[in-house]
Amino acid sequence: KRAGIGARLREVDDLQNVGEDLGLQYQLTLSGLRDLDYAQAVSDLTRQQALLEAAQQSFLRISQLSLFNYL
């Protein structure tokens, strides 16, 4: 019986530790959202959009190339 009770207590402790870790992770995520530098975020988003558009344009140009274009 002692072994069974000990196993159950260990399971409860493990679950409590998982819950505390999850709570800490939520707090860090929430803090990151609250402390967001909006000017920097907008700047990063604009830069990423420009990079994406450049990559898409490059892909379009490369995908239209073929050996027949050179003949």
CHARMM-style PDB file with segment names, atoms N, HN, CA, C and O in Angstrom:
ATOM      1  N   LYS     1       0.819  -1.199   0.000  1.00  0.00      PROA
ATOM      2  CA  LYS     1       0.000   0.000   0.000  1.00  0.00      PROA
ATOM      3  C   LYS     1       0.860   1.258   0.000  1.00  0.00      PROA
ATOM      4  O   LYS     1       0.531   2.246  -0.657  1.00  0.00      PROA
ATOM      5  N   ARG     2       1.964   1.214   0.742  1.00  0.00      PROA
ATOM      6  HN  ARG     2       2.232   0.411   1.276  1.00  0.00      PROA
ATOM      7  CA  ARG     2       2.841   2.378   0.804  1.00  0.00      PROA
ATOM      8  C   ARG     2       3.419   2.684  -0.577  1.00  0.00      PROA
ATOM      9  O   ARG     2       3.527   3.844  -0.975  1.00  0.00      PROA
ATOM     10  N   ALA     3       3.783   1.640  -1.289  1.00  0.00      PROA
ATOM     11  HN  ALA     3       3.695   0.698  -0.965  1.00  0.00      PROA
ATOM     12  CA  ALA     3       4.344   1.853  -2.632  1.00  0.00      PROA
ATOM     13  C   ALA     3       3.304   2.477  -3.557  1.00  0.00      PROA
ATOM     14  O   ALA     3       3.622   3.365  -4.347  1.00  0.00      PROA
ATOM     15  N   GLY     4       2.062   2.012  -3.457  1.00  0.00      PROA
ATOM     16  HN  GLY     4       1.803   1.290  -2.815  1.00  0.00      PROA
ATOM     17  CA  GLY     4       0.993   2.570  -4.284  1.00  0.00      PROA
ATOM     18  C   GLY     4       0.727   4.024  -3.961  1.00  0.00      PROA
ATOM     19  O   GLY     4       0.541   4.847  -4.858  1.00  0.00      PROA
ATOM     20  N   ILE     5       0.711   4.336  -2.683  1.00  0.00      PROA
ATOM     21  HN  ILE     5       0.862   3.668  -1.954  1.00  0.00      PROA
ATOM     22  CA  ILE     5       0.479   5.724  -2.267  1.00  0.00      PROA
ATOM     23  C   ILE     5       1.656   6.597  -2.693  1.00  0.00      PROA
ATOM     24  O   ILE     5       1.468   7.726  -3.145  1.00  0.00      PROA
ATOM     25  N   GLY     6       2.866   6.068  -2.548  1.00  0.00      PROA
ATOM     26  HN  GLY     6       3.019   5.150  -2.180  1.00  0.00      PROA
ATOM     27  CA  GLY     6       4.048   6.820  -2.954  1.00  0.00      PROA
ATOM     28  C   GLY     6       4.035   7.113  -4.450  1.00  0.00      PROA
ATOM     29  O   GLY     6       4.390   8.210  -4.880  1.00  0.00      PROA
ATOM     30  N   ALA     7       3.623   6.126  -5.235  1.00  0.00      PROA
ATOM     31  HN  ALA     7       3.334   5.235  -4.886  1.00  0.00      PROA
ATOM     32  CA  ALA     7       3.553   6.324  -6.687  1.00  0.00      PROA
ATOM     33  C   ALA     7       2.522   7.389  -7.037  1.00  0.00      PROA
ATOM     34  O   ALA     7       2.750   8.217  -7.919  1.00  0.00      PROA
ATOM     35  N   ARG     8       1.407   7.365  -6.354  1.00  0.00      PROA
ATOM     36  HN  ARG     8       1.222   6.692  -5.638  1.00  0.00      PROA
ATOM     37  CA  ARG     8       0.363   8.363  -6.610  1.00  0.00      PROA
ATOM     38  C   ARG     8       0.825   9.760  -6.209  1.00  0.00      PROA
ATOM     39  O   ARG     8       0.564  10.732  -6.918  1.00  0.00      PROA
ATOM     40  N   LEU     9       1.511   9.858  -5.073  1.00  0.00      PROA
ATOM     41  HN  LEU     9       1.723   9.068  -4.497  1.00  0.00      PROA
ATOM     42  CA  LEU     9       2.024  11.160  -4.655  1.00  0.00      PROA
ATOM     43  C   LEU     9       3.057  11.687  -5.644  1.00  0.00      PROA
ATOM     44  O   LEU     9       3.090  12.882  -5.936  1.00  0.00      PROA
ATOM     45  N   ARG    10       3.895  10.799  -6.155  1.00  0.00      PROA
ATOM     46  HN  ARG    10       3.868   9.828  -5.918  1.00  0.00      PROA
ATOM     47  CA  ARG    10       4.882  11.215  -7.148  1.00  0.00      PROA
ATOM     48  C   ARG    10       4.182  11.692  -8.425  1.00  0.00      PROA
ATOM     49  O   ARG    10       4.608  12.671  -9.038  1.00  0.00      PROA
ATOM     50  N   GLU    11       3.127  11.010  -8.818  1.00  0.00      PROA
ATOM     51  HN  GLU    11       2.781  10.215  -8.320  1.00  0.00      PROA
ATOM     52  CA  GLU    11       2.371  11.423 -10.006  1.00  0.00      PROA
ATOM     53  C   GLU    11       1.749  12.796  -9.795  1.00  0.00      PROA
ATOM     54  O   GLU    11       1.759  13.625 -10.704  1.00  0.00      PROA
ATOM     55  N   VAL    12       1.219  13.039  -8.630  1.00  0.00      PROA
ATOM     56  HN  VAL    12       1.211  12.365  -7.891  1.00  0.00      PROA
ATOM     57  CA  VAL    12       0.635  14.349  -8.321  1.00  0.00      PROA
ATOM     58  C   VAL    12       1.710  15.426  -8.358  1.00  0.00      PROA
ATOM     59  O   VAL    12       1.487  16.514  -8.890  1.00  0.00      PROA
ATOM     60  N   ASP    13       2.887  15.123  -7.789  1.00  0.00      PROA
ATOM     61  HN  ASP    13       3.068  14.240  -7.357  1.00  0.00      PROA
ATOM     62  CA  ASP    13       3.986  16.089  -7.818  1.00  0.00      PROA
ATOM     63  C   ASP    13       4.426  16.371  -9.253  1.00  0.00      PROA
ATOM     64  O   ASP    13       4.675  17.522  -9.610  1.00  0.00      PROA
ATOM     65  N   ASP    14       4.522  15.338 -10.066  1.00  0.00      PROA
ATOM     66  HN  ASP    14       4.320  14.403  -9.776  1.00  0.00      PROA
ATOM     67  CA  ASP    14       4.913  15.518 -11.462  1.00  0.00      PROA
ATOM     68  C   ASP    14       3.904  16.382 -12.213  1.00  0.00      PROA
ATOM     69  O   ASP    14       4.283  17.262 -12.986  1.00  0.00      PROA
ATOM     70  N   LEU    15       2.629  16.127 -11.986  1.00  0.00      PROA
ATOM     71  HN  LEU    15       2.320  15.412 -11.359  1.00  0.00      PROA
ATOM     72  CA  LEU    15       1.594  16.926 -12.635  1.00  0.00      PROA
ATOM     73  C   LEU    15       1.642  18.376 -12.178  1.00  0.00      PROA
ATOM     74  O   LEU    15       1.413  19.292 -12.968  1.00  0.00      PROA
ATOM     75  N   GLN    16       1.938  18.575 -10.912  1.00  0.00      PROA
ATOM     76  HN  GLN    16       2.123  17.831 -10.270  1.00  0.00      PROA
ATOM     77  CA  GLN    16       2.044  19.937 -10.396  1.00  0.00      PROA
ATOM     78  C   GLN    16       3.231  20.655 -11.045  1.00  0.00      PROA
ATOM     79  O   GLN    16       3.131  21.831 -11.394  1.00  0.00      PROA
ATOM     80  N   ASN    17       4.343  19.955 -11.204  1.00  0.00      PROA
ATOM     81  HN  ASN    17       4.425  18.999 -10.920  1.00  0.00      PROA
ATOM     82  CA  ASN    17       5.515  20.553 -11.847  1.00  0.00      PROA
ATOM     83  C   ASN    17       5.222  20.904 -13.307  1.00  0.00      PROA
ATOM     84  O   ASN    17       5.637  21.958 -13.788  1.00  0.00      PROA
ATOM     85  N   VAL    18       4.517  20.032 -14.002  1.00  0.00      PROA
ATOM     86  HN  VAL    18       4.180  19.176 -13.611  1.00  0.00      PROA
ATOM     87  CA  VAL    18       4.157  20.305 -15.393  1.00  0.00      PROA
ATOM     88  C   VAL    18       3.255  21.535 -15.454  1.00  0.00      PROA
ATOM     89  O   VAL    18       3.424  22.393 -16.321  1.00  0.00      PROA
ATOM     90  N   GLY    19       2.302  21.616 -14.534  1.00  0.00      PROA
ATOM     91  HN  GLY    19       2.165  20.919 -13.830  1.00  0.00      PROA
ATOM     92  CA  GLY    19       1.410  22.773 -14.491  1.00  0.00      PROA
ATOM     93  C   GLY    19       2.153  24.061 -14.218  1.00  0.00      PROA
ATOM     94  O   GLY    19       1.844  25.092 -14.815  1.00  0.00      PROA
ATOM     95  N   GLU    20       3.129  24.020 -13.324  1.00  0.00      PROA
ATOM     96  HN  GLU    20       3.379  23.183 -12.838  1.00  0.00      PROA
ATOM     97  CA  GLU    20       3.915  25.217 -13.024  1.00  0.00      PROA
ATOM     98  C   GLU    20       4.757  25.625 -14.227  1.00  0.00      PROA
ATOM     99  O   GLU    20       4.866  26.811 -14.537  1.00  0.00      PROA
ATOM    100  N   ASP    21       5.349  24.649 -14.905  1.00  0.00      PROA
ATOM    101  HN  ASP    21       5.260  23.685 -14.653  1.00  0.00      PROA
ATOM    102  CA  ASP    21       6.134  24.952 -16.105  1.00  0.00      PROA
ATOM    103  C   ASP    21       5.267  25.576 -17.191  1.00  0.00      PROA
ATOM    104  O   ASP    21       5.677  26.528 -17.856  1.00  0.00      PROA
ATOM    105  N   LEU    22       4.084  25.039 -17.360  1.00  0.00      PROA
ATOM    106  HN  LEU    22       3.752  24.266 -16.820  1.00  0.00      PROA
ATOM    107  CA  LEU    22       3.165  25.571 -18.364  1.00  0.00      PROA
ATOM    108  C   LEU    22       2.735  26.989 -18.000  1.00  0.00      PROA
ATOM    109  O   LEU    22       2.644  27.856 -18.869  1.00  0.00      PROA
ATOM    110  N   GLY    23       2.474  27.222 -16.730  1.00  0.00      PROA
ATOM    111  HN  GLY    23       2.547  26.518 -16.024  1.00  0.00      PROA
ATOM    112  CA  GLY    23       2.119  28.567 -16.275  1.00  0.00      PROA
ATOM    113  C   GLY    23       3.236  29.561 -16.529  1.00  0.00      PROA
ATOM    114  O   GLY    23       2.978  30.696 -16.931  1.00  0.00      PROA
ATOM    115  N   LEU    24       4.481  29.145 -16.299  1.00  0.00      PROA
ATOM    116  HN  LEU    24       4.690  28.223 -15.973  1.00  0.00      PROA
ATOM    117  CA  LEU    24       5.623  30.014 -16.564  1.00  0.00      PROA
ATOM    118  C   LEU    24       5.745  30.313 -18.052  1.00  0.00      PROA
ATOM    119  O   LEU    24       6.034  31.443 -18.446  1.00  0.00      PROA
ATOM    120  N   GLN    25       5.525  29.297 -18.870  1.00  0.00      PROA
ATOM    121  HN  GLN    25       5.290  28.379 -18.550  1.00  0.00      PROA
ATOM    122  CA  GLN    25       5.586  29.499 -20.321  1.00  0.00      PROA
ATOM    123  C   GLN    25       4.502  30.479 -20.770  1.00  0.00      PROA
ATOM    124  O   GLN    25       4.764  31.339 -21.611  1.00  0.00      PROA
ATOM    125  N   TYR    26       3.317  30.367 -20.235  1.00  0.00      PROA
ATOM    126  HN  TYR    26       3.104  29.669 -19.552  1.00  0.00      PROA
ATOM    127  CA  TYR    26       2.238  31.305 -20.574  1.00  0.00      PROA
ATOM    128  C   TYR    26       2.588  32.725 -20.149  1.00  0.00      PROA
ATOM    129  O   TYR    26       2.321  33.681 -20.878  1.00  0.00      PROA
ATOM    130  N   GLN    27       3.187  32.862 -18.968  1.00  0.00      PROA
ATOM    131  HN  GLN    27       3.404  32.086 -18.376  1.00  0.00      PROA
ATOM    132  CA  GLN    27       3.571  34.193 -18.490  1.00  0.00      PROA
ATOM    133  C   GLN    27       4.627  34.819 -19.396  1.00  0.00      PROA
ATOM    134  O   GLN    27       4.566  36.013 -19.690  1.00  0.00      PROA
ATOM    135  N   LEU    28       5.589  34.020 -19.835  1.00  0.00      PROA
ATOM    136  HN  LEU    28       5.638  33.050 -19.596  1.00  0.00      PROA
ATOM    137  CA  LEU    28       6.621  34.536 -20.733  1.00  0.00      PROA
ATOM    138  C   LEU    28       6.028  34.969 -22.071  1.00  0.00      PROA
ATOM    139  O   LEU    28       6.401  36.007 -22.617  1.00  0.00      PROA
ATOM    140  N   THR    29       5.099  34.164 -22.596  1.00  0.00      PROA
ATOM    141  HN  THR    29       4.795  33.320 -22.152  1.00  0.00      PROA
ATOM    142  CA  THR    29       4.460  34.510 -23.863  1.00  0.00      PROA
ATOM    143  C   THR    29       3.640  35.786 -23.721  1.00  0.00      PROA
ATOM    144  O   THR    29       3.709  36.668 -24.578  1.00  0.00      PROA
ATOM    145  N   LEU    30       2.882  35.887 -22.669  1.00  0.00      PROA
ATOM    146  HN  LEU    30       2.826  35.171 -21.973  1.00  0.00      PROA
ATOM    147  CA  LEU    30       2.067  37.070 -22.428  1.00  0.00      PROA
ATOM    148  C   LEU    30       2.938  38.298 -22.229  1.00  0.00      PROA
ATOM    149  O   LEU    30       2.614  39.375 -22.727  1.00  0.00      PROA
ATOM    150  N   SER    31       4.034  38.148 -21.510  1.00  0.00      PROA
ATOM    151  HN  SER    31       4.297  37.272 -21.105  1.00  0.00      PROA
ATOM    152  CA  SER    31       4.953  39.262 -21.306  1.00  0.00      PROA
ATOM    153  C   SER    31       5.550  39.714 -22.628  1.00  0.00      PROA
ATOM    154  O   SER    31       5.697  40.912 -22.871  1.00  0.00      PROA
ATOM    155  N   GLY    32       5.893  38.758 -23.480  1.00  0.00      PROA
ATOM    156  HN  GLY    32       5.774  37.785 -23.282  1.00  0.00      PROA
ATOM    157  CA  GLY    32       6.435  39.113 -24.787  1.00  0.00      PROA
ATOM    158  C   GLY    32       5.447  39.889 -25.626  1.00  0.00      PROA
ATOM    159  O   GLY    32       5.836  40.785 -26.375  1.00  0.00      PROA
ATOM    160  N   LEU    33       4.168  39.554 -25.509  1.00  0.00      PROA
ATOM    161  HN  LEU    33       3.852  38.827 -24.900  1.00  0.00      PROA
ATOM    162  CA  LEU    33       3.148  40.272 -26.273  1.00  0.00      PROA
ATOM    163  C   LEU    33       2.898  41.663 -25.699  1.00  0.00      PROA
ATOM    164  O   LEU    33       2.696  42.622 -26.445  1.00  0.00      PROA
ATOM    165  N   ARG    34       2.913  41.767 -24.404  1.00  0.00      PROA
ATOM    166  HN  ARG    34       3.077  40.989 -23.798  1.00  0.00      PROA
ATOM    167  CA  ARG    34       2.657  43.073 -23.773  1.00  0.00      PROA
ATOM    168  C   ARG    34       3.822  44.031 -23.976  1.00  0.00      PROA
ATOM    169  O   ARG    34       3.623  45.233 -24.151  1.00  0.00      PROA
ATOM    170  N   ASP    35       5.029  43.500 -23.953  1.00  0.00      PROA
ATOM    171  HN  ASP    35       5.191  42.523 -23.811  1.00  0.00      PROA
ATOM    172  CA  ASP    35       6.226  44.334 -24.030  1.00  0.00      PROA
ATOM    173  C   ASP    35       6.717  44.512 -25.464  1.00  0.00      PROA
ATOM    174  O   ASP    35       7.863  44.900 -25.689  1.00  0.00      PROA
ATOM    175  N   LEU    36       5.864  44.233 -26.410  1.00  0.00      PROA
ATOM    176  HN  LEU    36       4.933  43.918 -26.227  1.00  0.00      PROA
ATOM    177  CA  LEU    36       6.242  44.306 -27.817  1.00  0.00      PROA
ATOM    178  C   LEU    36       6.543  45.740 -28.226  1.00  0.00      PROA
ATOM    179  O   LEU    36       5.780  46.656 -27.921  1.00  0.00      PROA
ATOM    180  N   ASP    37       7.644  45.923 -28.910  1.00  0.00      PROA
ATOM    181  HN  ASP    37       8.263  45.179 -29.158  1.00  0.00      PROA
ATOM    182  CA  ASP    37       7.993  47.222 -29.488  1.00  0.00      PROA
ATOM    183  C   ASP    37       7.296  47.289 -30.851  1.00  0.00      PROA
ATOM    184  O   ASP    37       7.770  46.706 -31.826  1.00  0.00      PROA
ATOM    185  N   TYR    38       6.185  47.992 -30.907  1.00  0.00      PROA
ATOM    186  HN  TYR    38       5.800  48.465 -30.115  1.00  0.00      PROA
ATOM    187  CA  TYR    38       5.354  47.998 -32.101  1.00  0.00      PROA
ATOM    188  C   TYR    38       6.062  48.608 -33.304  1.00  0.00      PROA
ATOM    189  O   TYR    38       5.864  48.155 -34.431  1.00  0.00      PROA
ATOM    190  N   ALA    39       6.873  49.613 -33.084  1.00  0.00      PROA
ATOM    191  HN  ALA    39       7.034  49.982 -32.168  1.00  0.00      PROA
ATOM    192  CA  ALA    39       7.600  50.221 -34.204  1.00  0.00      PROA
ATOM    193  C   ALA    39       8.559  49.202 -34.814  1.00  0.00      PROA
ATOM    194  O   ALA    39       8.662  49.092 -36.035  1.00  0.00      PROA
ATOM    195  N   GLN    40       9.257  48.463 -33.963  1.00  0.00      PROA
ATOM    196  HN  GLN    40       9.174  48.552 -32.970  1.00  0.00      PROA
ATOM    197  CA  GLN    40      10.191  47.443 -34.447  1.00  0.00      PROA
ATOM    198  C   GLN    40       9.437  46.315 -35.140  1.00  0.00      PROA
ATOM    199  O   GLN    40       9.888  45.804 -36.165  1.00  0.00      PROA
ATOM    200  N   ALA    41       8.292  45.923 -34.588  1.00  0.00      PROA
ATOM    201  HN  ALA    41       7.925  46.338 -33.755  1.00  0.00      PROA
ATOM    202  CA  ALA    41       7.503  44.847 -35.183  1.00  0.00      PROA
ATOM    203  C   ALA    41       6.990  45.234 -36.568  1.00  0.00      PROA
ATOM    204  O   ALA    41       7.020  44.417 -37.488  1.00  0.00      PROA
ATOM    205  N   VAL    42       6.524  46.463 -36.722  1.00  0.00      PROA
ATOM    206  HN  VAL    42       6.500  47.126 -35.974  1.00  0.00      PROA
ATOM    207  CA  VAL    42       6.045  46.939 -38.023  1.00  0.00      PROA
ATOM    208  C   VAL    42       7.201  46.997 -39.015  1.00  0.00      PROA
ATOM    209  O   VAL    42       7.052  46.623 -40.178  1.00  0.00      PROA
ATOM    210  N   SER    43       8.345  47.465 -38.548  1.00  0.00      PROA
ATOM    211  HN  SER    43       8.466  47.769 -37.603  1.00  0.00      PROA
ATOM    212  CA  SER    43       9.525  47.528 -39.405  1.00  0.00      PROA
ATOM    213  C   SER    43       9.944  46.132 -39.863  1.00  0.00      PROA
ATOM    214  O   SER    43      10.251  45.930 -41.038  1.00  0.00      PROA
ATOM    215  N   ASP    44       9.957  45.177 -38.945  1.00  0.00      PROA
ATOM    216  HN  ASP    44       9.707  45.341 -37.991  1.00  0.00      PROA
ATOM    217  CA  ASP    44      10.320  43.798 -39.298  1.00  0.00      PROA
ATOM    218  C   ASP    44       9.320  43.193 -40.271  1.00  0.00      PROA
ATOM    219  O   ASP    44       9.709  42.501 -41.211  1.00  0.00      PROA
ATOM    220  N   LEU    45       8.042  43.447 -40.053  1.00  0.00      PROA
ATOM    221  HN  LEU    45       7.726  44.010 -39.289  1.00  0.00      PROA
ATOM    222  CA  LEU    45       7.017  42.919 -40.940  1.00  0.00      PROA
ATOM    223  C   LEU    45       7.158  43.497 -42.345  1.00  0.00      PROA
ATOM    224  O   LEU    45       7.045  42.771 -43.333  1.00  0.00      PROA
ATOM    225  N   THR    46       7.401  44.794 -42.434  1.00  0.00      PROA
ATOM    226  HN  THR    46       7.492  45.383 -41.631  1.00  0.00      PROA
ATOM    227  CA  THR    46       7.577  45.439 -43.743  1.00  0.00      PROA
ATOM    228  C   THR    46       8.784  44.868 -44.478  1.00  0.00      PROA
ATOM    229  O   THR    46       8.727  44.623 -45.683  1.00  0.00      PROA
ATOM    230  N   ARG    47       9.879  44.658 -43.743  1.00  0.00      PROA
ATOM    231  HN  ARG    47       9.925  44.857 -42.764  1.00  0.00      PROA
ATOM    232  CA  ARG    47      11.092  44.097 -44.350  1.00  0.00      PROA
ATOM    233  C   ARG    47      10.833  42.669 -44.841  1.00  0.00      PROA
ATOM    234  O   ARG    47      11.256  42.301 -45.936  1.00  0.00      PROA
ATOM    235  N   GLN    48      10.144  41.877 -44.036  1.00  0.00      PROA
ATOM    236  HN  GLN    48       9.800  42.176 -43.146  1.00  0.00      PROA
ATOM    237  CA  GLN    48       9.843  40.499 -44.429  1.00  0.00      PROA
ATOM    238  C   GLN    48       8.913  40.453 -45.637  1.00  0.00      PROA
ATOM    239  O   GLN    48       9.060  39.587 -46.499  1.00  0.00      PROA
ATOM    240  N   GLN    49       7.966  41.371 -45.706  1.00  0.00      PROA
ATOM    241  HN  GLN    49       7.847  42.075 -45.006  1.00  0.00      PROA
ATOM    242  CA  GLN    49       7.075  41.422 -46.865  1.00  0.00      PROA
ATOM    243  C   GLN    49       7.849  41.779 -48.129  1.00  0.00      PROA
ATOM    244  O   GLN    49       7.591  41.212 -49.191  1.00  0.00      PROA
ATOM    245  N   ALA    50       8.791  42.711 -48.029  1.00  0.00      PROA
ATOM    246  HN  ALA    50       9.000  43.172 -47.167  1.00  0.00      PROA
ATOM    247  CA  ALA    50       9.604  43.088 -49.184  1.00  0.00      PROA
ATOM    248  C   ALA    50      10.464  41.913 -49.645  1.00  0.00      PROA
ATOM    249  O   ALA    50      10.614  41.680 -50.844  1.00  0.00      PROA
ATOM    250  N   LEU    51      11.025  41.181 -48.693  1.00  0.00      PROA
ATOM    251  HN  LEU    51      10.903  41.370 -47.719  1.00  0.00      PROA
ATOM    252  CA  LEU    51      11.825  40.006 -49.038  1.00  0.00      PROA
ATOM    253  C   LEU    51      10.968  38.932 -49.703  1.00  0.00      PROA
ATOM    254  O   LEU    51      11.400  38.296 -50.664  1.00  0.00      PROA
ATOM    255  N   LEU    52       9.764  38.734 -49.196  1.00  0.00      PROA
ATOM    256  HN  LEU    52       9.413  39.251 -48.416  1.00  0.00      PROA
ATOM    257  CA  LEU    52       8.862  37.746 -49.782  1.00  0.00      PROA
ATOM    258  C   LEU    52       8.487  38.123 -51.208  1.00  0.00      PROA
ATOM    259  O   LEU    52       8.485  37.269 -52.095  1.00  0.00      PROA
ATOM    260  N   GLU    53       8.171  39.392 -51.436  1.00  0.00      PROA
ATOM    261  HN  GLU    53       8.173  40.086 -50.715  1.00  0.00      PROA
ATOM    262  CA  GLU    53       7.814  39.843 -52.779  1.00  0.00      PROA
ATOM    263  C   GLU    53       8.987  39.689 -53.740  1.00  0.00      PROA
ATOM    264  O   GLU    53       8.794  39.311 -54.895  1.00  0.00      PROA
ATOM    265  N   ALA    54      10.191  39.976 -53.280  1.00  0.00      PROA
ATOM    266  HN  ALA    54      10.348  40.283 -52.341  1.00  0.00      PROA
ATOM    267  CA  ALA    54      11.381  39.822 -54.128  1.00  0.00      PROA
ATOM    268  C   ALA    54      11.590  38.350 -54.476  1.00  0.00      PROA
ATOM    269  O   ALA    54      11.916  38.016 -55.615  1.00  0.00      PROA
ATOM    270  N   ALA    55      11.405  37.482 -53.503  1.00  0.00      PROA
ATOM    271  HN  ALA    55      11.140  37.753 -52.577  1.00  0.00      PROA
ATOM    272  CA  ALA    55      11.559  36.047 -53.751  1.00  0.00      PROA
ATOM    273  C   ALA    55      10.502  35.550 -54.732  1.00  0.00      PROA
ATOM    274  O   ALA    55      10.799  34.730 -55.601  1.00  0.00      PROA
ATOM    275  N   GLN    56       9.277  36.039 -54.597  1.00  0.00      PROA
ATOM    276  HN  GLN    56       9.036  36.705 -53.891  1.00  0.00      PROA
ATOM    277  CA  GLN    56       8.215  35.628 -55.513  1.00  0.00      PROA
ATOM    278  C   GLN    56       8.506  36.104 -56.935  1.00  0.00      PROA
ATOM    279  O   GLN    56       8.297  35.356 -57.891  1.00  0.00      PROA
ATOM    280  N   GLN    57       8.979  37.322 -57.082  1.00  0.00      PROA
ATOM    281  HN  GLN    57       9.148  37.930 -56.306  1.00  0.00      PROA
ATOM    282  CA  GLN    57       9.313  37.837 -58.408  1.00  0.00      PROA
ATOM    283  C   GLN    57      10.465  37.045 -59.025  1.00  0.00      PROA
ATOM    284  O   GLN    57      10.445  36.754 -60.221  1.00  0.00      PROA
ATOM    285  N   SER    58      11.455  36.701 -58.226  1.00  0.00      PROA
ATOM    286  HN  SER    58      11.471  36.937 -57.255  1.00  0.00      PROA
ATOM    287  CA  SER    58      12.568  35.892 -58.726  1.00  0.00      PROA
ATOM    288  C   SER    58      12.083  34.527 -59.185  1.00  0.00      PROA
ATOM    289  O   SER    58      12.502  34.027 -60.230  1.00  0.00      PROA
ATOM    290  N   PHE    59      11.202  33.931 -58.401  1.00  0.00      PROA
ATOM    291  HN  PHE    59      10.862  34.337 -57.553  1.00  0.00      PROA
ATOM    292  CA  PHE    59      10.672  32.619 -58.775  1.00  0.00      PROA
ATOM    293  C   PHE    59       9.904  32.693 -60.094  1.00  0.00      PROA
ATOM    294  O   PHE    59      10.049  31.823 -60.953  1.00  0.00      PROA
ATOM    295  N   LEU    60       9.087  33.737 -60.250  1.00  0.00      PROA
ATOM    296  HN  LEU    60       8.970  34.443 -59.552  1.00  0.00      PROA
ATOM    297  CA  LEU    60       8.328  33.877 -61.489  1.00  0.00      PROA
ATOM    298  C   LEU    60       9.246  33.983 -62.696  1.00  0.00      PROA
ATOM    299  O   LEU    60       8.995  33.366 -63.731  1.00  0.00      PROA
ATOM    300  N   ARG    61      10.311  34.766 -62.563  1.00  0.00      PROA
ATOM    301  HN  ARG    61      10.515  35.268 -61.722  1.00  0.00      PROA
ATOM    302  CA  ARG    61      11.244  34.926 -63.683  1.00  0.00      PROA
ATOM    303  C   ARG    61      11.987  33.627 -63.976  1.00  0.00      PROA
ATOM    304  O   ARG    61      12.161  33.265 -65.139  1.00  0.00      PROA
ATOM    305  N   ILE    62      12.418  32.936 -62.953  1.00  0.00      PROA
ATOM    306  HN  ILE    62      12.276  33.231 -62.008  1.00  0.00      PROA
ATOM    307  CA  ILE    62      13.176  31.698 -63.149  1.00  0.00      PROA
ATOM    308  C   ILE    62      12.275  30.593 -63.689  1.00  0.00      PROA
ATOM    309  O   ILE    62      12.704  29.798 -64.525  1.00  0.00      PROA
ATOM    310  N   SER    63      11.037  30.537 -63.220  1.00  0.00      PROA
ATOM    311  HN  SER    63      10.689  31.183 -62.541  1.00  0.00      PROA
ATOM    312  CA  SER    63      10.146  29.463 -63.655  1.00  0.00      PROA
ATOM    313  C   SER    63       9.736  29.608 -65.120  1.00  0.00      PROA
ATOM    314  O   SER    63       9.306  28.629 -65.731  1.00  0.00      PROA
ATOM    315  N   GLN    64       9.857  30.786 -65.689  1.00  0.00      PROA
ATOM    316  HN  GLN    64      10.206  31.581 -65.193  1.00  0.00      PROA
ATOM    317  CA  GLN    64       9.487  30.989 -67.094  1.00  0.00      PROA
ATOM    318  C   GLN    64      10.646  30.719 -68.043  1.00  0.00      PROA
ATOM    319  O   GLN    64      10.462  30.721 -69.260  1.00  0.00      PROA
ATOM    320  N   LEU    65      11.821  30.491 -67.507  1.00  0.00      PROA
ATOM    321  HN  LEU    65      11.970  30.490 -66.518  1.00  0.00      PROA
ATOM    322  CA  LEU    65      12.972  30.215 -68.351  1.00  0.00      PROA
ATOM    323  C   LEU    65      12.938  28.770 -68.847  1.00  0.00      PROA
ATOM    324  O   LEU    65      12.516  27.865 -68.128  1.00  0.00      PROA
ATOM    325  N   SER    66      13.380  28.576 -70.057  1.00  0.00      PROA
ATOM    326  HN  SER    66      13.723  29.312 -70.641  1.00  0.00      PROA
ATOM    327  CA  SER    66      13.542  27.224 -70.591  1.00  0.00      PROA
ATOM    328  C   SER    66      14.632  27.267 -71.646  1.00  0.00      PROA
ATOM    329  O   SER    66      15.077  28.344 -72.041  1.00  0.00      PROA
ATOM    330  N   LEU    67      15.054  26.127 -72.093  1.00  0.00      PROA
ATOM    331  HN  LEU    67      14.693  25.251 -71.771  1.00  0.00      PROA
ATOM    332  CA  LEU    67      16.099  26.072 -73.124  1.00  0.00      PROA
ATOM    333  C   LEU    67      15.612  26.660 -74.436  1.00  0.00      PROA
ATOM    334  O   LEU    67      16.414  27.164 -75.222  1.00  0.00      PROA
ATOM    335  N   PHE    68      14.302  26.604 -74.689  1.00  0.00      PROA
ATOM    336  HN  PHE    68      13.650  26.195 -74.051  1.00  0.00      PROA
ATOM    337  CA  PHE    68      13.751  27.134 -75.943  1.00  0.00      PROA
ATOM    338  C   PHE    68      13.850  28.650 -76.000  1.00  0.00      PROA
ATOM    339  O   PHE    68      13.846  29.211 -77.095  1.00  0.00      PROA
ATOM    340  N   ASN    69      13.939  29.323 -74.883  1.00  0.00      PROA
ATOM    341  HN  ASN    69      13.943  28.866 -73.993  1.00  0.00      PROA
ATOM    342  CA  ASN    69      14.089  30.772 -74.864  1.00  0.00      PROA
ATOM    343  C   ASN    69      15.453  31.189 -75.397  1.00  0.00      PROA
ATOM    344  O   ASN    69      15.616  32.308 -75.885  1.00  0.00      PROA
ATOM    345  N   TYR    70      16.423  30.302 -75.307  1.00  0.00      PROA
ATOM    346  HN  TYR    70      16.290  29.393 -74.911  1.00  0.00      PROA
ATOM    347  CA  TYR    70      17.780  30.628 -75.744  1.00  0.00      PROA
ATOM    348  C   TYR    70      18.023  30.290 -77.209  1.00  0.00      PROA
ATOM    349  O   TYR    70      19.034  30.716 -77.768  1.00  0.00      PROA
ATOM    350  N   LEU    71      17.126  29.535 -77.851  1.00  0.00      PROA
ATOM    351  HN  LEU    71      16.305  29.190 -77.396  1.00  0.00      PROA
ATOM    352  CA  LEU    71      17.330  29.124 -79.259  1.00  0.00      PROA
ATOM    353  C   LEU    71      16.862  30.136 -80.227  1.00  0.00      PROA
ATOM    354  OT1 LEU    71      16.968  29.930 -81.436  1.00  0.00      PROA
TER     355      LEU     71
END
